[in-house]
């Protein structure tokens, strides 16, 4: 019994030593995992909105206009208490841009830096 307790304490101590010795690496891994998760979740949200916009276009022959887009979102998506559909996972609002002929759209997230029109933006267009 006492030997088992000592063995577990030694294993625990070694584990804590490894963790403490690699804390920078562990924090970096955590930050990278969170960043990638935010990007994947935002891309997934954009894909879902895009699929619904494509379906709307196929069904009605037109896309919701910029003025009607918020109402269209409300009608087609159940909002949750965590965030609105058009907010990316960095907490920034996404934009919906529609072409002049109202037959194409672009959804844009400003990405992790929150600044539009640079290399880290996420974009989805259609149909």
Beta strands, then each sheet from edge to edge (+ up, - down):
strand 1: 95-98
strand 2: 105-109
strand 3: 122-126
sheet 1: 1+ 2- 3+
end
